[in-house]
Amino acid sequence: MLRWTLLPLTCCALLVVTASAAPKYPSIDEAIARGDLADVKLHLAADPGAVNQGKSESLTPLNQAIMRKQEAIALQLIASGADVNAADNSQRTPLHLSVDRDLPTVVAALLAAEAKPHEWDKAGWTPLHNATAKDRIAVAEALIEGGANVNFLSERKGTPLHEAAASASAEMVERLLEAGVDPTVIAFDGGTALDVAITFENVGVIPILNRAIQAAPASVRASSAGTMEFDPTFTHVVYFWLKNPDSLEDRQQFEAAARTFMETSQYAKTRFIGVAPKATREVVDDSFTYSLILTFESADAQAKYQQEPAHDIFVAACKPLWEKVIVYDSTALPLE
């Protein structure tokens, strides 16, 4: 009789455990909204796929937890295998969202789980660009310690230092410089981080950036200043014939792209763009539309220029406009 008496009690006990293990809320989304970590765990136990898909079609559970600043839930989802790179409709990854919500602990956990630190959001910024723009030092520190490259460029070819220079603190600027950011980089608008600081009157960082640029090698300072110095070591002359040379729109597009390209090149010294004057002698060819003259301190510098983003962007923007290009490269002969 004893055996038959215990059996129903055991079954009842099992039924009680099973019933108590059911999630309280109908979806993991609501459990996150309520901040109920225990219920989130029950949802994950009942349906492991819920780690990446709740009721929302635009936000993963991890992104929801981060946006609601539910740090413990976010860490649990990361530990449970959530997609740490899933972006929202604005191309913001969990790292971008963690920067926005100022969650350095979550940032560190995401990077440890192999989140990608160099993705652009819709504005063309990486998480570190966002962190420096918002002057969130703890988050920026977590990104740098987790492997974010301080010299990775935004869509407009600025470093995180450019964003910090606008309004961030001296502490942020000094941390980026300590991490190895290049203060001489020129963004698409033609300015260095120092130029940005001056424009936005961020007086606390101007002396720091000025000292950083002065400490850079002389050749780098000259390049960032857009020098017209002629270096005879290696000369690169390019002639372009546009498909529609009489099109004002095409010419404006080409000239704008060429100016941006020359302003942002890290290797070219002489930076000349010209048009063909009316020929007065038969030996003069005035059939081309534009010419570029660039010089370099070495053949190696010219080779690097061929691979730099500024050159690639110019070619991509203007290749549909031209029908013919001729390049003449030359190296100097000694005059004596």
N, C-alpha and C positions, 0 to 999 in steps of 0.2 A: 504493500500500500504506500509505503514511503516513496518509492520510485514514481508511482503514478501521481502522487501529490506534488512533487517537485517539478514534474514536466510542464504542467500548465503554468506554474509560476515562472519557469524559465522562459516559456513562450511569451508570457505577458511582459517580462522584462525586455525581451528583444523587440517587442512591438513598441514599447515606450521609447527605446533608444532610436528606433527607425523614425518614429513620428517627430521626435525632438530634432532630428538631423535635417528636416525639411527647411528650406530658406523661408525667412519671415516675409520678405518682399517679393513681388512677382517677377522682378527682373534685377539683373546685376546693376543696371543703370540706377535704379531707385535705391538700391543698397549703398551705392557710392554717394548718391545725392544725400542720403541720410547720414553718411559718415559711419556706417556700421561695418567695421572690419570683419567681425565674426560672421555676419551674413554674407559678405563677399566671399569669404572662405567656403561657406556652405554652397554658394552658387558654383564656385570652381570645382568643388568636390562632386556636385551633381552633374555638372556639364563642363568638362575641361575646355571645350571650345569657347566658352563664354569669356575666356581671358582676352580674346581678340574681337569678339562680336557680341554686343548687347542689343538693345532695341534701336539705338541710334545708328543710322546708316552713314553719318558723316564723321562721327567721333568714336574712336575705340574706347573701351573702358579705361585704358591707361590715360588717354588724353583727357577723358572726363575727370578722372581722379586728380590729375595735375591742375586742370583748370579750376577745380573746386578747392584746391590747396589741401587735398586729403593725402598728406604725405605718407602716412602709414599704409594706406590702401595702395598708393602708387608703388611703394617699395614691395608690397606683397605681390602685386601684379607683375612687376619686373622679375621677381624671384620665381614666379609661376610660369615664366616663359612668354610674356607679352611681347608683341612686336615693338621694338624700341625705336623703329624708324618710320612708323606709319604716320603719314602727314594728314593734316586736315584740309579743308577746302582752300585755305590760304597758303598751302604748302608749308605750314608750320609743323615741324616734327616735335616729338616729346621734349627734345632738348630746347627748341625754341619756346615752347610753352612753359617749361621749367624756368627759363630765364625770365619770361614775362611775369611769372608768379613768384619769382625770387626764392627758389627752392634748391640751394646748393647741394644738399644731401641727395636729392633725387637726381641732380645732374651727375654727381659722382657715380651713383648706382647705374644710371643709363650708360655712361661711358664704360664702366666695368663690364656691362652686358653687350658691349660692342656697338653702341649707338654711333652713327656717323656724325662727326662734329662739323663737317664742312658743307652741309647742304644749305642751299639758298631758300629763303622763304619767298613769298610773292613780291616783296620789296627788293629782293636781290641781296639780302643780308644773311650771313651765317649766325649761329647762336652767339658767337663771341662778338660780332659786330653789334648785335642787339644788347648784349650785356654791357659793353663799353658805352654805347649811346645812353643807356639808362643809369650808368655809373653804379652798377651792381658789382661791387668788388668781390664779394664772397663767391658769387656765381662765376665771375670771370676767372677767379683763382681756381675754382673747381674745373672749369673748362680747360685751362692751360695745363693744370696738373694731370688732367685726364687725356691729354694729347692733342688739344686743339692748336693748330699752327697759327701763331700771331701774325704771320705774313701772308696768310691766305686772303685773297682779294674778294671784295664784294663784286656784284655784277657791274658796278661802275668803277671797278678797279681801284678802290680804296682799301687800305688796311683797317683793322679795328682802331688803329691810332687816329685815323681821320675822323671816325665817329666820336671817339673820346675827346678829341681836340675841340669839338663844337661846344660842349657844355659839361663834360665830366670833370672830376676832381684831379688835382695834381697827383694824388695817390694812385689813381687809375693810370694816368699817363706814365708815371714812373714805373709802375708794375709792368706795363707793356714793354717799355724800353728795357727793363731788366730781363724780360723774357726773350729779347732779341728782335723786337719789331724794327723794321727799317724806316727811319724818320724821313728819308729822302724820296720815298715812293711818290709819284705824281699820279693822281686820279684822273678820271675822264675830264673833269672840269679844269684840268691844268694846274691844280694846286697840290702842295704838300700838306701834311697835317698842320704845320706851322701857319701856312696860309689860311687854313680853316679857322684856327684859333684866333688869328688876327681879324678875320672877317666877322666872327661871332663875338669878338671882344672878350674871349675867355682869358682874362689877364693873368690868372693864376698859373696857367700852363705855358704861356708864351716864352718866358725865360728858359724853362726846362727844354722845350722843343728847339729853341734857338741854340742852346748848348749842345743838344744831341746832333743837330745838323752840322755844327761847327766841328764836332768831334769825328764826323765821317771823313773818309779819305777824300782828298782834294778832287780826284777824278769823278767821284760819285757826286760831290757837291756841285761840280760844274754841270754834270748831266742833269741833275734835278733842277738847276736854274735855267735850263734851256739855252745853253751857250751856243753861239754861232762860230765858235773856234774851228778853224780848218785844220784837221789833222791829216797830213799827206800819207800816213802809213797805209791806209786802205780807203779808197774812194769808190762809192756805189752810186751810179747815175742811172736813173730810170726814166724812160719816155713812155707816155701813155697816149693812145689814140682812142677817144671815146666813140661809141657807136653813133651818138647823137650830139655832136659838139655844139650845135646851135640850141640845145635844150637848156633853158635856164635852170630848170628843176634838177636835171642831171648834173650840171656844173656845180650848183650849190651843194648837192649831196656829196659829190666827190671832194670838193674843197673842205667841207666840214669834217669829213672822215679823215682826210689827209692831215689837217691841222691837229685833230685829236690824236692821230697816230704819232705824229712827230713830237707832240707835247708829252706823250706818255712812254715813248721808247726809252728804255734804260741804257741803251748802248750807243745810239747815234749821237755824234757831236754836231757837225754842221747839219742844219735842218733847213733846207731851202726848197720852196715850191715855186715854180714859175710857169709862165705861158710863153708860147712862141711869138716873138715880135715879127712884124712883116719883113720878109727877106728882101734885101736890096742887092744881093749877089747870087749868082747861079749856084755857087758852091754851098750856100746856106739852105738847110732843110727847115722849112717852117710848117711842115704838114702835121706835126704832133700837136696834141691839145694841152698837155701838161708835162712838166719835167720835175723830178725830185733829185736833189743832190744831198747825199748823206756821207759823212766820213766817220771812220772808226779808228780806235787806237791800235787795233790789231785785227788780223784775219779771224782770230778766235772770237773777238767781240762781234764781228760781222756775222759769224756763224750762229752765235747765240741770238742775235737780233732776228735771224730768220725763224727762230723757234719761239720767240717771246709772244705773249698774248696780244700785245699792241699790234704787231705785224699781222697776226692771224685775223684779228677783228677787222683791220683795214681791208685785207684781201677779200674777206667774206662780204663786206659791205659794198665794195666797189667793183668786184669782178664782173657782175652783170652789166656794168656801165661801159666797160671798155671792149674794144674789138681787137686790140693789138698792144703788146707791151714789149719793149726792148730794153735790156739791161746791159750796161757797160761797167765792169769792175776793173779797177787798176790799182797797182801799188807803185809807190814812188821810186824813181831812180835818183841816186845821189847827184847833186848839181856840180860836184867837183870830182 
